[in-house]
Amino acid sequence: MKENILEKPIIKISALKQALVIIIFISLTIAMPMIAHQYQLAGNIFLPMHFFVLAGGLIFGKKTGFIVGGLSPVIVFALSGRPSLALIPVMTLELAAYGFWAGYFREKELNSFTSIVLAMILGRVVLFLTAWVFLSGNPFIFLFSALNLGMVGIFLQLALIPFLIGLISNFRQN
């Protein structure tokens, strides 16, 4: 009987390989919003940076997810000027939280889907708290606006990331 690909543990790798994976996932996380903007796909709707941050945490663990999530917004801003400077601390902490919690829950042997959902919830808590600290205005409105606009991206992540992990898992088996 075939093993359930959503239940497999994260991939354990050496420090050198982890550094290479971090570079690759940061590169993918940087490329996604640039591609989205090239085709006029709004980043706040499709959440292109979130995809590889969550996947990195799920596949390679909390450390990789945290580093990819924490560095990507700063590098994207340095290269493209997006998102706005005011959003950098909020997005940096939010994405670092997504990557960390996705990896944390996978390391606790929760399945990929459950890990993504929990990481998304805790990441949104961080989003709310950082918006409260770093941005002017009502953090509740900021959070609900982010959730409302990002619903398409959230559903895409919930559908595609477990599928991606399944492909990687099948590739590793062959």
Protein Blocks (a to p, Z undefined) as FASTA:
>chain_A
ZZdfklpccddddfklmmmmmmmmmmmmmmmmmmmmmnopafklnommlmmmmmmmmmno
jklmmmmmmmmmmmmmmmnopacfklmmmmmmmmmmmmmmmmmmmmnopafklmmmmmmm
mmmmmmmmmmmmmpgcjfklmmmmmmmmmmmmmmmmmmmmmmmmmmmmmmmmZZ
